[in-house]
């Protein structure tokens, strides 16, 4: 990794820390698109690395997202949220 990439990563980590401080202990509510984008990128990194980098939401929140499946449709999410099991 080059020096510029390391500086970008350090900046983004600091920016995340600032956002966490501003938000306090309130739960961060993500919309479907935000959850999907984080899940796609987070699955590449894996739980251990996500835990080390200090994400805005917990690694479990990112990795348990069902929005990255190839058969995902909004109607599937509505059934999942309502407590019905989706295959």
DSSP file (Angstrom, degrees, kcal/mol; ACC not computed):
  #  RESIDUE AA STRUCTURE BP1 BP2  ACC     N-H-->O    O-->H-N    N-H-->O    O-->H-N    TCO  KAPPA ALPHA  PHI   PSI    X-CA   Y-CA   Z-CA
    1    1 A X              0   0    0      0, 0.0     2,-0.1     0, 0.0     0, 0.0   0.000 360.0 360.0 360.0 137.6    0.0    0.0    0.0
    2    2 A X     >  -     0   0    0      1,-0.1     4,-2.0     4,-0.0     5,-0.2  -0.386 360.0-104.6 -88.4 170.1    1.4    3.4   -0.9
    3    3 A X  H  > S+     0   0    0      1,-0.2     4,-2.1     2,-0.2     5,-0.2   0.855 118.3  54.2 -62.0 -38.2    1.6    6.4    1.4
    4    4 A X  H  > S+     0   0    0      2,-0.2     4,-2.1     1,-0.2    -1,-0.2   0.908 107.7  50.2 -64.8 -41.3   -1.3    8.2   -0.2
    5    5 A X  H  > S+     0   0    0      1,-0.2     4,-2.4     2,-0.2    -1,-0.2   0.906 109.7  51.3 -62.6 -41.6   -3.6    5.2    0.4
    6    6 A X  H  X S+     0   0    0     -4,-2.0     4,-2.5     1,-0.2    -1,-0.2   0.893 109.4  50.2 -62.8 -39.8   -2.6    5.0    4.0
    7    7 A X  H  X S+     0   0    0     -4,-2.1     4,-2.3     2,-0.2    -1,-0.2   0.891 110.0  50.5 -66.0 -39.4   -3.4    8.7    4.5
    8    8 A X  H  X S+     0   0    0     -4,-2.1     4,-2.6     2,-0.2    -2,-0.2   0.928 111.3  48.3 -63.1 -45.1   -6.8    8.3    2.9
    9    9 A X  H  X S+     0   0    0     -4,-2.4     4,-2.4     1,-0.2    -2,-0.2   0.922 111.4  49.6 -62.1 -45.1   -7.6    5.4    5.2
   10   10 A X  H  X S+     0   0    0     -4,-2.5     4,-2.2     1,-0.2    -1,-0.2   0.904 111.4  50.0 -60.9 -41.4   -6.4    7.3    8.3
   11   11 A X  H  X S+     0   0    0     -4,-2.3     4,-2.7     1,-0.2    -2,-0.2   0.942 111.2  47.6 -61.9 -47.6   -8.6   10.2    7.2
   12   12 A X  H  X S+     0   0    0     -4,-2.6     4,-2.2     1,-0.2    -2,-0.2   0.862 110.6  51.9 -64.4 -36.1  -11.7    8.1    6.7
   13   13 A X  H  X S+     0   0    0     -4,-2.4     4,-2.0     2,-0.2    -1,-0.2   0.912 111.7  46.9 -65.1 -41.6  -11.1    6.3   10.1
   14   14 A X  H  X S+     0   0    0     -4,-2.2     4,-2.3     2,-0.2    -2,-0.2   0.900 110.1  52.9 -65.8 -40.4  -10.9    9.7   11.8
   15   15 A X  H  X S+     0   0    0     -4,-2.7     4,-2.4     1,-0.2    -2,-0.2   0.911 108.5  50.5 -61.1 -42.3  -14.0   10.9    9.9
   16   16 A X  H  X S+     0   0    0     -4,-2.2     4,-2.4     2,-0.2    -1,-0.2   0.903 108.9  51.9 -61.2 -41.7  -15.9    7.8   11.2
   17   17 A X  H  X S+     0   0    0     -4,-2.0     4,-2.3     1,-0.2    -2,-0.2   0.914 109.7  49.3 -61.7 -42.7  -14.8    8.5   14.7
   18   18 A X  H  X S+     0   0    0     -4,-2.3     4,-2.5     2,-0.2    -2,-0.2   0.921 110.6  50.1 -62.9 -44.5  -16.1   12.1   14.5
   19   19 A X  H  X S+     0   0    0     -4,-2.4     4,-2.1     1,-0.2    -1,-0.2   0.896 110.1  50.6 -61.9 -40.1  -19.4   10.9   13.1
   20   20 A X  H  X S+     0   0    0     -4,-2.4     4,-1.6     2,-0.2    -1,-0.2   0.920 110.7  49.2 -62.3 -43.9  -19.7    8.4   16.0
   21   21 A X  H  < S+     0   0    0     -4,-2.3    -2,-0.2     1,-0.2    -1,-0.2   0.899 112.3  48.1 -62.7 -40.9  -19.0   11.2   18.5
   22   22 A X  H  < S+     0   0    0     -4,-2.5    -1,-0.2     1,-0.2    -2,-0.2   0.856 113.5  47.0 -67.7 -35.1  -21.6   13.5   16.9
   23   23 A X  H >< S-     0   0    0     -4,-2.1     3,-1.2     1,-0.2    -1,-0.2   0.722  91.5-168.1 -81.9 -21.7  -24.2   10.7   16.8
   24   24 A X  T 3<  -     0   0    0     -4,-1.6    -1,-0.2     1,-0.2    -2,-0.1  -0.372  57.7 -32.9  68.6-146.3  -23.6    9.7   20.4
   25   25 A X  T 3  S+     0   0    0     -4,-0.1    -1,-0.2    -2,-0.1     3,-0.1   0.352 100.0 124.7 -92.8   6.2  -25.2    6.4   21.6
   26   26 A X  S <  S-     0   0    0     -3,-1.2     2,-0.2     1,-0.1    -3,-0.0  -0.365  71.9-102.8 -65.1 145.1  -28.2    6.8   19.4
   27   27 A X        -     0   0    0      1,-0.1     2,-0.6    -2,-0.0    -1,-0.1  -0.484  30.7-129.8 -68.2 134.1  -28.9    4.0   17.0
   28   28 A X        -     0   0    0     -2,-0.2     2,-0.6    28,-0.2    -1,-0.1  -0.786  20.0-153.7 -88.3 121.9  -27.9    4.6   13.5
   29   29 A X        -     0   0    0     -2,-0.6     2,-0.3     0, 0.0    -2,-0.0  -0.866  11.1-166.2-102.1 120.6  -30.8    3.8   11.1
   30   30 A X        -     0   0    0     -2,-0.6     2,-0.1     1,-0.0    -2,-0.0  -0.778  15.1-129.3-104.4 147.6  -29.7    2.9    7.6
   31   31 A X     >  -     0   0    0     -2,-0.3     4,-2.5     1,-0.1     5,-0.2  -0.389  38.0 -94.6 -85.0 174.8  -31.9    2.7    4.6
   32   32 A X  H  > S+     0   0    0      1,-0.2     4,-2.5     2,-0.2     5,-0.2   0.883 124.3  50.1 -59.1 -42.5  -31.9   -0.4    2.3
   33   33 A X  H  > S+     0   0    0      2,-0.2     4,-2.6     1,-0.2    -1,-0.2   0.911 111.0  48.9 -65.4 -41.6  -29.4    1.0   -0.1
   34   34 A X  H  > S+     0   0    0      2,-0.2     4,-2.3     1,-0.2     5,-0.2   0.917 112.6  48.1 -64.1 -43.7  -27.0    2.0    2.6
   35   35 A X  H  X S+     0   0    0     -4,-2.5     4,-2.6     2,-0.2    -2,-0.2   0.919 112.3  49.5 -61.7 -43.5  -27.2   -1.5    4.3
   36   36 A X  H  X S+     0   0    0     -4,-2.5     4,-2.6    -5,-0.2    -2,-0.2   0.933 110.8  48.7 -62.5 -46.8  -26.7   -3.2    0.9
   37   37 A X  H  X S+     0   0    0     -4,-2.6     4,-1.9     1,-0.2     5,-0.2   0.913 114.5  45.3 -61.8 -43.0  -23.6   -1.1    0.0
   38   38 A X  H  X S+     0   0    0     -4,-2.3     4,-3.1     1,-0.2    -1,-0.2   0.892 112.5  51.8 -66.7 -39.0  -22.0   -1.7    3.4
   39   39 A X  H  X S+     0   0    0     -4,-2.6     4,-2.4    -5,-0.2     5,-0.2   0.917 108.5  50.2 -64.8 -43.1  -22.8   -5.4    3.3
   40   40 A X  H  X S+     0   0    0     -4,-2.6     4,-0.8     1,-0.2    -1,-0.2   0.943 118.9  37.3 -60.9 -48.3  -21.3   -5.8   -0.1
   41   41 A X  H  X S+     0   0    0     -4,-1.9     4,-1.2    -5,-0.2     3,-0.3   0.880 116.1  53.9 -71.5 -37.8  -18.0   -4.1    0.9
   42   42 A X  H  X S+     0   0    0     -4,-3.1     4,-2.7     1,-0.2    -2,-0.2   0.856 101.3  57.5 -67.6 -36.5  -18.1   -5.6    4.4
   43   43 A X  H  < S+     0   0    0     -4,-2.4    -1,-0.2     1,-0.2    -2,-0.2   0.838 103.5  55.0 -64.3 -31.3  -18.3   -9.2    3.3
   44   44 A X  H  < S+     0   0    0     -4,-0.8    -1,-0.2    -3,-0.3    -2,-0.2   0.895 112.9  41.9 -66.0 -40.0  -15.1   -8.7    1.3
   45   45 A X  H  < S-     0   0    0     -4,-1.2     4,-0.4     1,-0.1    -2,-0.2   0.870 105.3-140.9 -77.0 -37.8  -13.3   -7.5    4.4
   46   46 A X     X  -     0   0    0     -4,-2.7     4,-2.2     1,-0.1     5,-0.2  -0.013  26.6 -74.6  90.8 159.8  -14.7  -10.1    6.8
   47   47 A X  H  > S+     0   0    0      1,-0.2     4,-2.3     2,-0.2     5,-0.2   0.878 124.4  53.3 -60.3 -44.9  -15.8   -9.8   10.5
   48   48 A X  H  > S+     0   0    0      1,-0.2     4,-1.2     2,-0.2    -1,-0.2   0.943 112.8  42.0 -61.5 -49.9  -12.4   -9.7   12.0
   49   49 A X  H  > S+     0   0    0     -4,-0.4     4,-1.5     1,-0.2     3,-0.3   0.892 112.1  54.9 -66.6 -39.0  -11.1   -6.8    9.9
   50   50 A X  H  X>S+     0   0    0     -4,-2.2     5,-0.7     1,-0.2     4,-0.6   0.902 107.0  52.2 -59.1 -39.6  -14.4   -4.9   10.3
   51   51 A X  H  <5S+     0   0    0     -4,-2.3     3,-0.3     1,-0.2    -1,-0.2   0.801 109.8  49.7 -65.6 -28.7  -14.1   -5.2   14.0
   52   52 A X  H  <5S+     0   0    0     -4,-1.2    -1,-0.2    -3,-0.3    -2,-0.2   0.752 104.4  56.4 -81.8 -25.5  -10.6   -3.7   13.9
   53   53 A X  H  <5S-     0   0    0     -4,-1.5    -1,-0.2    -3,-0.3    -2,-0.2   0.538 103.5-119.6 -92.3  -4.7  -11.4   -0.7   11.7
   54   54 A X  T  <5 -     0   0    0     -4,-0.6    -3,-0.1    -3,-0.3    -2,-0.1   0.997  35.6-162.3  70.8  65.2  -14.1    0.9   13.9
   55   55 A X      < -     0   0    0     -5,-0.7     4,-0.1     2,-0.2    -1,-0.1  -0.275  29.0-114.7 -77.3 165.0  -17.1    1.0   11.7
   56   56 A X  S    S+     0   0    0      2,-0.1     2,-0.3    -2,-0.0   -28,-0.2   0.816 104.0  30.6 -69.2 -31.7  -20.2    3.2   12.3
   57   57 A X  S    S-     0   0    0      1,-0.1    -2,-0.2   -30,-0.1     5,-0.0  -0.827 104.5 -84.6-121.5 164.6  -22.3    0.1   12.8
   58   58 A X     >  -     0   0    0     -2,-0.3     4,-1.8     1,-0.1     3,-0.3  -0.300  33.5-118.8 -69.3 152.2  -21.3   -3.3   14.2
   59   59 A X  H  > S+     0   0    0      1,-0.2     4,-3.0     2,-0.2     5,-0.2   0.876 115.6  57.5 -56.2 -37.3  -19.7   -5.9   12.0
   60   60 A X  H  > S+     0   0    0      1,-0.2     4,-2.1     2,-0.2    -1,-0.2   0.898 103.5  52.8 -61.4 -39.6  -22.7   -8.2   12.8
   61   61 A X  H  4 S+     0   0    0     -3,-0.3     4,-0.3     1,-0.2    -1,-0.2   0.916 114.4  42.4 -60.7 -43.0  -25.1   -5.6   11.5
   62   62 A X  H >< S+     0   0    0     -4,-1.8     3,-0.9     1,-0.2    -2,-0.2   0.937 117.5  44.5 -69.0 -46.7  -23.2   -5.4    8.2
   63   63 A X  H 3< S+     0   0    0     -4,-3.0    -2,-0.2     1,-0.2    -1,-0.2   0.711 107.3  56.4 -78.8 -20.3  -22.6   -9.1    7.7
   64   64 A X  T 3< S+     0   0    0     -4,-2.1    -1,-0.2    -5,-0.2    -2,-0.1   0.483  76.2 126.8 -89.4   1.0  -26.0  -10.4    8.6
   65   65 A X    <   -     0   0    0     -3,-0.9     3,-0.5    -4,-0.3    -3,-0.0  -0.343  47.5-160.3 -59.4 131.4  -27.7   -8.2    6.0
   66   66 A X  S >  S+     0   0    0      1,-0.2     3,-0.7     2,-0.1    -1,-0.2   0.258  72.9  91.7 -94.0  10.5  -29.9  -10.3    3.7
   67   67 A X  T 3  S+     0   0    0      1,-0.2    -1,-0.2     5,-0.1     5,-0.1   0.461  71.7  66.8 -87.2   0.1  -29.8   -7.5    1.0
   68   68 A X  T 3  S+     0   0    0     -3,-0.5    -1,-0.2   -29,-0.0    -2,-0.1   0.489  71.6 115.5 -99.7  -2.6  -26.7   -8.9   -0.8
   69   69 A X  S X  S-     0   0    0     -3,-0.7     3,-1.3     1,-0.1    -3,-0.0  -0.280  73.2-124.3 -65.9 152.9  -28.4  -12.1   -2.1
   70   70 A X  T 3  S+     0   0    0      1,-0.3    -1,-0.1     3,-0.0    -3,-0.0   0.738 110.5  50.1 -71.0 -21.3  -28.7  -12.4   -5.8
   71   71 A X  T 3  S+     0   0    0      2,-0.0    -1,-0.3     5,-0.0     5,-0.1   0.197  80.1 140.6-100.7  16.5  -32.5  -13.0   -5.5
   72   72 A X    <   +     0   0    0     -3,-1.3     2,-0.3    -5,-0.1    -5,-0.1  -0.353  20.5 168.3 -65.9 135.3  -33.1  -10.0   -3.3
   73   73 A X    >>  -     0   0    0     -2,-0.1     4,-1.4     1,-0.1     3,-1.1  -0.980  46.2-113.7-140.6 150.7  -36.3   -8.0   -4.0
   74   74 A X  H 3> S+     0   0    0     -2,-0.3     4,-2.0     1,-0.3     5,-0.1   0.843 116.6  58.3 -54.3 -35.3  -38.0   -5.3   -1.9
   75   75 A X  H 3> S+     0   0    0      1,-0.2     4,-1.9     2,-0.2    -1,-0.3   0.852 102.2  55.4 -64.2 -32.6  -41.0   -7.5   -1.2
   76   76 A X  H <> S+     0   0    0     -3,-1.1     4,-2.2     1,-0.2    -1,-0.2   0.912 106.7  50.1 -63.6 -43.0  -38.6  -10.1    0.4
   77   77 A X  H  X S+     0   0    0     -4,-1.4     4,-2.9     1,-0.2     5,-0.2   0.906 107.5  53.3 -63.6 -41.9  -37.3   -7.4    2.8
   78   78 A X  H  X S+     0   0    0     -4,-2.0     4,-1.7     1,-0.2    -1,-0.2   0.914 110.7  46.5 -61.2 -42.1  -40.8   -6.4    3.8
   79   79 A X  H  <>S+     0   0    0     -4,-1.9     5,-1.9     2,-0.2     4,-0.3   0.902 112.9  50.3 -65.6 -39.4  -41.7  -10.0    4.7
   80   80 A X  H ><5S+     0   0    0     -4,-2.2     3,-1.3     1,-0.2    -2,-0.2   0.912 110.3  49.2 -65.2 -43.3  -38.4  -10.4    6.6
   81   81 A X  H 3<5S+     0   0    0     -4,-2.9    -1,-0.2     1,-0.3    -2,-0.2   0.843 105.4  58.2 -64.7 -33.4  -39.0   -7.2    8.6
   82   82 A X  T 3<5S-     0   0    0     -4,-1.7    -1,-0.3    -5,-0.2    -2,-0.2   0.492 122.0-104.7 -80.0  -0.4  -42.5   -8.3    9.5
   83   83 A X  T < 5S+     0   0    0     -3,-1.3     2,-0.3     1,-0.3    -3,-0.2   0.430  77.2 133.2  96.9  -1.4  -41.1  -11.5   11.1
   84   84 A X      < -     0   0    0     -5,-1.9    -1,-0.3    -6,-0.2     2,-0.3  -0.629  61.1-113.4 -82.5 141.8  -42.0  -14.0    8.4
   85   85 A X        -     0   0    0     -2,-0.3     2,-0.5    -3,-0.1    -1,-0.1  -0.566  28.7-157.2 -76.3 135.5  -39.4  -16.4    7.4
   86   86 A X              0   0    0     -2,-0.3   -10,-0.0     1,-0.1    -1,-0.0  -0.952 360.0 360.0-115.5 131.0  -38.1  -15.9    3.8
   87   87 A X              0   0    0     -2,-0.5    -1,-0.1     0, 0.0    -2,-0.0   0.442 360.0 360.0 -89.2 360.0  -36.4  -18.8    1.9
